[in-house]
Amino acid sequence: MEVVVRPKRQVTLPKEICRQLKITPGDTLEISLEDSKLVARPKKKIALEALSEIQQAFKRSGITEEELQQAGHLVRRKLLRSRHAAKA
């Protein structure tokens, strides 16, 4: 498929490409150059891939979601205590 670059460097994505990638008006694309090729990826897809990688890393580490949440709560409590103590 071909697209035309307009005077303000704008292009219109073909409807079929948008349908296949589930891109809708208002979505954000990440654009990069890879080996002299323009690559555009839907930002939501990138976020989902990152989330999947994070989930896999946690599985490999053996840390459960509950353990992570408990550790986060503990750190938050310590930070709040130290901030409250600093104000007193």
N, CA, C and O of each residue as an XYZ file, in Angstrom:
352
protein
N       0.841     -1.181      0.000
C       0.000      0.000      0.000
C       0.882      1.238      0.000
O       1.993      1.228      0.531
N       0.386      2.272     -0.586
C       1.109      3.544     -0.613
C       0.277      4.621      0.066
O      -0.953      4.597      0.021
N       0.963      5.559      0.693
C       0.300      6.732      1.256
C       1.071      7.962      0.786
O       2.252      7.872      0.451
N       0.404      9.094      0.765
C       1.014     10.342      0.318
C       1.316     11.192      1.553
O       0.477     11.336      2.443
N       2.527     11.752      1.591
C       2.878     12.675      2.665
C       2.354     14.049      2.256
O       2.732     14.581      1.212
N       1.499     14.606      3.069
C       0.871     15.900      2.785
C       1.811     17.044      3.191
O       2.824     16.803      3.846
N       1.487     18.276      2.810
C       2.371     19.413      3.081
C       2.785     19.572      4.552
O       3.892     20.037      4.824
N       1.920     19.197      5.502
C       2.269     19.299      6.916
C       2.841     17.981      7.443
O       2.767     17.710      8.642
N       3.413     17.157      6.551
C       4.017     15.869      6.866
C       3.012     14.880      7.457
O       3.380     14.033      8.271
N       1.765     14.980      7.057
C       0.724     14.078      7.541
C       0.471     12.977      6.528
O       0.611     13.176      5.321
N       0.094     11.807      7.042
C      -0.304     10.689      6.177
C      -1.624     10.141      6.692
O      -1.941     10.270      7.875
N      -2.382      9.538      5.810
C      -3.619      8.868      6.188
C      -3.367      7.383      6.126
O      -2.938      6.856      5.099
N      -3.638      6.703      7.240
C      -3.438      5.263      7.272
C      -4.601      4.574      6.572
O      -5.759      4.923      6.802
N      -4.303      3.604      5.725
C      -5.379      2.881      5.045
C      -6.299      2.187      6.053
O      -5.852      1.682      7.083
N      -7.584      2.174      5.733
C      -8.603      1.597      6.619
C      -8.281      0.149      6.975
O      -8.446     -0.255      8.126
N      -7.826     -0.634      6.002
C      -7.530     -2.048      6.240
C      -6.395     -2.220      7.260
O      -6.455     -3.106      8.112
N      -5.379     -1.383      7.171
C      -4.265     -1.437      8.138
C      -4.785     -1.117      9.537
O      -4.450     -1.804     10.501
N      -5.597     -0.082      9.642
C      -6.167      0.302     10.944
C      -7.035     -0.818     11.503
O      -7.008     -1.089     12.704
N      -7.787     -1.453     10.650
C      -8.655     -2.547     11.101
C      -7.820     -3.707     11.642
O      -8.113     -4.247     12.709
N      -6.780     -4.083     10.899
C      -5.942     -5.217     11.305
C      -5.209     -4.935     12.614
O      -5.042     -5.828     13.445
N      -4.772     -3.683     12.793
C      -4.026     -3.319     14.005
C      -4.924     -2.811     15.127
O      -4.451     -2.472     16.212
N      -6.231     -2.763     14.849
C      -7.211     -2.257     15.827
C      -6.879     -0.828     16.270
O      -6.977     -0.486     17.449
N      -6.486     -0.010     15.298
C      -6.194      1.400     15.544
C      -7.477      2.190     15.299
O      -8.133      2.024     14.270
N      -7.823      3.039     16.243
C      -9.014      3.872     16.105
C      -8.627      5.337     16.275
O      -7.565      5.633     16.824
N      -9.479      6.264     15.810
C      -9.160      7.687     15.962
C      -8.854      8.028     17.419
O      -9.575      7.625     18.332
N      -7.779      8.771     17.614
C      -7.361      9.170     18.956
C      -6.280      8.277     19.539
O      -5.654      8.646     20.533
N      -6.041      7.095     18.940
C      -4.974      6.216     19.429
C      -3.619      6.865     19.182
O      -3.468      7.697     18.287
N      -2.644      6.476     19.981
C      -1.282      6.986     19.839
C      -0.409      5.902     19.228
O      -0.499      4.733     19.602
N       0.437      6.302     18.283
C       1.380      5.386     17.660
C       2.790      5.759     18.085
O       3.106      6.936     18.254
N       3.626      4.761     18.256
C       5.048      4.993     18.485
C       5.730      4.802     17.137
O       5.566      3.765     16.495
N       6.486      5.791     16.715
C       7.140      5.725     15.407
C       8.650      5.707     15.607
O       9.190      6.469     16.410
N       9.331      4.821     14.862
C      10.785      4.733     14.963
C      11.369      4.362     13.605
O      10.657      3.983     12.675
N      12.672      4.485     13.528
C      13.400      4.035     12.341
C      14.123      2.751     12.704
O      14.819      2.692     13.718
N      13.963      1.727     11.884
C      14.661      0.463     12.081
C      15.233      0.038     10.743
O      14.498     -0.303      9.816
N      16.548      0.062     10.656
C      17.238     -0.281      9.402
C      16.706      0.544      8.233
O      16.378     -0.004      7.180
N      16.621      1.849      8.418
C      16.147      2.792      7.404
C      14.693      2.562      7.005
O      14.276      2.964      5.919
N      13.924      1.921      7.872
C      12.497      1.708      7.617
C      11.698      2.415      8.692
O      12.058      2.390      9.868
N      10.619      3.041      8.283
C       9.706      3.689      9.223
C       8.805      2.620      9.823
O       8.129      1.891      9.096
N       8.794      2.526     11.145
C       7.993      1.530     11.842
C       7.032      2.255     12.778
O       7.454      3.077     13.592
N       5.759      1.955     12.664
C       4.736      2.559     13.525
C       4.037      1.435     14.266
O       3.541      0.483     13.663
N       4.006      1.565     15.604
C       3.347      0.560     16.446
C       2.293      1.233     17.309
O       2.533      2.313     17.849
N       1.129      0.609     17.444
C       0.122      1.160     18.360
C       0.669      1.156     19.782
O       1.176      0.137     20.251
N       0.569      2.295     20.470
C       1.103      2.431     21.823
C       0.454      1.427     22.780
O       1.131      0.898     23.661
N      -0.857      1.155     22.618
C      -1.531      0.219     23.520
C      -0.944     -1.182     23.370
O      -0.876     -1.927     24.348
N      -0.521     -1.553     22.162
C       0.084     -2.863     21.964
C       1.418     -2.933     22.685
O       1.750     -3.955     23.285
N       2.182     -1.853     22.631
C       3.464     -1.806     23.313
C       3.260     -1.951     24.813
O       4.001     -2.674     25.481
N       2.246     -1.257     25.345
C       1.954     -1.342     26.776
C       1.560     -2.759     27.172
O       1.983     -3.247     28.220
N       0.764     -3.421     26.355
C       0.348     -4.792     26.663
C       1.538     -5.754     26.605
O       1.632     -6.682     27.408
N       2.448     -5.524     25.647
C       3.642     -6.363     25.563
C       4.520     -6.159     26.792
O       5.072     -7.122     27.325
N       4.653     -4.909     27.247
C       5.450     -4.616     28.441
C       4.829     -5.283     29.664
O       5.539     -5.864     30.485
N       3.517     -5.202     29.787
C       2.827     -5.835     30.909
C       3.062     -7.345     30.895
O       3.294     -7.947     31.943
N       3.003     -7.941     29.738
C       3.245     -9.379     29.617
C       4.668     -9.724     30.052
O       4.877    -10.730     30.731
N       5.640     -8.911     29.672
C       7.025     -9.144     30.069
C       7.191     -9.025     31.581
O       7.911     -9.813     32.193
N       6.524     -8.041     32.181
C       6.585     -7.860     33.638
C       5.974     -9.078     34.337
O       6.539     -9.590     35.303
N       4.832     -9.535     33.852
C       4.185    -10.703     34.449
C       5.085    -11.936     34.360
O       5.170    -12.714     35.310
N       5.753    -12.112     33.224
C       6.656    -13.256     33.062
C       7.847    -13.146     34.001
O       8.298    -14.150     34.554
N       8.363    -11.921     34.187
C       9.492    -11.721     35.103
C       9.097    -12.084     36.532
O       9.882    -12.698     37.255
N       7.890    -11.710     36.942
C       7.426    -12.067     38.283
C       7.273    -13.576     38.428
O       7.616    -14.134     39.470
N       6.767    -14.235     37.404
C       6.634    -15.695     37.467
C       8.003    -16.343     37.638
O       8.160    -17.278     38.424
N       8.994    -15.841     36.897
C      10.344    -16.399     36.995
C      10.955    -16.136     38.364
O      11.719    -16.956     38.872
N      10.622    -14.993     38.966
C      11.216    -14.619     40.253
C      10.625    -15.401     41.413
O      11.259    -15.534     42.460
N       9.413    -15.922     41.237
C       8.763    -16.645     42.314
C       8.004    -15.744     43.277
O       7.413    -16.235     44.239
N       8.007    -14.440     43.039
C       7.279    -13.499     43.891
C       5.822    -13.486     43.445
O       5.524    -13.365     42.257
N       4.919    -13.612     44.417
C       3.507    -13.560     44.073
C       3.026    -12.116     44.060
O       3.673    -11.228     44.614
N       1.897    -11.898     43.429
C       1.310    -10.551     43.403
C       0.994    -10.091     44.824
O       1.185     -8.921     45.156
N       0.518    -10.997     45.652
C       0.195    -10.656     47.046
C       1.452    -10.216     47.804
O       1.414     -9.242     48.555
N       2.556    -10.928     47.609
C       3.815    -10.554     48.269
C       4.280     -9.176     47.812
O       4.756     -8.376     48.617
N       4.141     -8.909     46.537
C       4.529     -7.606     46.004
C       3.675     -6.497     46.606
O       4.190     -5.446     46.987
N       2.363     -6.736     46.690
C       1.472     -5.735     47.270
C       1.794     -5.508     48.741
O       1.802     -4.365     49.197
N       2.058     -6.572     49.489
C       2.401     -6.435     50.903
C       3.690     -5.629     51.073
O       3.780     -4.773     51.954
N       4.674     -5.903     50.238
C       5.936     -5.158     50.313
C       5.701     -3.687     49.979
O       6.284     -2.806     50.610
N       4.857     -3.423     48.999
C       4.536     -2.037     48.641
C       3.845     -1.306     49.774
O       4.154     -0.146     50.044
N       2.909     -1.976     50.445
C       2.214     -1.367     51.585
C       3.192     -1.064     52.717
O       3.111     -0.013     53.353
N       4.115     -1.990     52.963
C       5.101     -1.795     54.024
C       5.989     -0.588     53.726
O       6.235      0.240     54.603
N       6.464     -0.495     52.498
C       7.308      0.642     52.106
C       6.531      1.944     52.217
O       7.063      2.949     52.688
N       5.295      1.931     51.791
C       4.449      3.142     51.874
C       4.273      3.572     53.324
O       4.385      4.758     53.634
N       3.997      2.614     54.226
C       3.834      2.944     55.648
C       5.109      3.562     56.221
O       5.057      4.539     56.969
N       6.247      2.984     55.863
C       7.533      3.504     56.355
C       7.764      4.929     55.848
O       8.216      5.793     56.599
N       7.454      5.169     54.579
C       7.626      6.515     54.022
C       6.712      7.519     54.713
O       7.134      8.628     55.041
N       5.463      7.129     54.934
C       4.527      8.032     55.608
C       4.974      8.321     57.032
O       4.886      9.462     57.486
N       5.455      7.305     57.746
C       5.951      7.519     59.112
C       7.140      8.471     59.136
O       7.218      9.368     59.975
N       8.080      8.257     58.187
C       9.282      9.115     58.183
C       8.923     10.545     57.799
O       9.518     11.487     58.323
N       7.970     10.726     56.902
C       7.549     12.081     56.543
C       6.840     12.742     57.705
O       7.054     13.922     57.980
N       5.986     11.976     58.395
C       5.233     12.525     59.543
C       6.208     12.880     60.678
O       6.048     13.905     61.339
N       7.214     12.028     60.895
C       8.203     12.292     61.944
C       9.037     13.537     61.618
O       9.415     14.292     62.513
N       9.316     13.739     60.332
C      10.133     14.888     59.912
C       9.371     16.196     60.129
O       9.989     17.225     60.401
N       8.053     16.177     60.013
C       7.235     17.379     60.201
C       7.060     17.718     61.683
O       6.825     18.875     62.032
N       7.174     16.720     62.549
C       6.953     16.941     63.988
C       8.118     17.611     64.664
O       8.073     17.858     65.869
